[in-house]
């Protein structure tokens, strides 16, 4: 490929061809993309990215006829997203997930899906499914890195579905990407409190969540790391933005703790590892701790909570509360 440090004329032409093929993929011109990569494969099959471009263009070229039979709107969008999920698995299997060809066609698929979802929503194509349409549209915007439109879409959806954890987590990721960290961290904290297992961790790739998932995975490799994210969010002081909660909510959390305590005390260590009881019990205690620390200060209750957390997991909370007295 290279003659010493000098790029050869042949290489220069191949780079141009590869880039042209990627442009075709990004614009959904799979026939021309296939022609370009097929030609390079016949001459330089080992050239970086060529096999991925060839496989990608062929994969989507075979699906164009199916798309052409569908109506604009939700039907086409759902088809594209369904095929995209299959393509992600295929690209992992063939070891080109996240590469240039993958990213090029990703832009095309998510852009076109977003256009179809917008059409479906504008036409009230499926009024009973409006939430799903808005969520899918927001995911498309997020993947296209159009964070303002992600926020606009989800803030609208949030006015009707304010307690959906997946919605809150994606909205939090979009706010973080636009530099609004405090708002983002508050939303993340709320989302992981409501229901961690409902959150798609793969969609919310941003610095604080990446750090917390790494810590959770290292400490609890065999468990659902989403359940431990809010615990480490507290311990690592990443979820440091706290929203006010009502006395009624605090009372509900206390009732939840009582119920979780019964389950916790009746389960073996092995059963606990296979359930979400332990991390959820800890997280409830941490929310109650914050309530009596920041809103309704009560040293007696804070001491009881900290002592109980140390009893539950001394390795996690022994040193923490020795450094952070109630």
Buried (B, 14 or more C-beta within 10 A) or exposed (E): EEEEEEEEEEBEEBBEBBBBBBBBBBBBBBEBBBBBBBBBBEEBEEBEBBBBBBBBBBBBBEBEEEBEEBEEBBBBBBBBBEBBEEBBEBBEEEEBBEBBBBEBBBBBBBBBBBBBBBBBBEEEBBEEBBEBBBBBBBBBBBBBEBBEBBBBBBBEBBEEBEEBBBBBBBBBBBBBBBEBBEBBBBBBBBBBBBBBEBBEBEBBEBEBBEBBBEBBBEBBEEBBBBBBBBBBBBBEEBBEBBEEBEEEEBEEBBEBBEEBBEBBEEBEEEEBEEBBBBBBBBBBBBBBBBBBBEBEEBEEBBBBBBEBBBEBEEEBBEEBBEEEEB
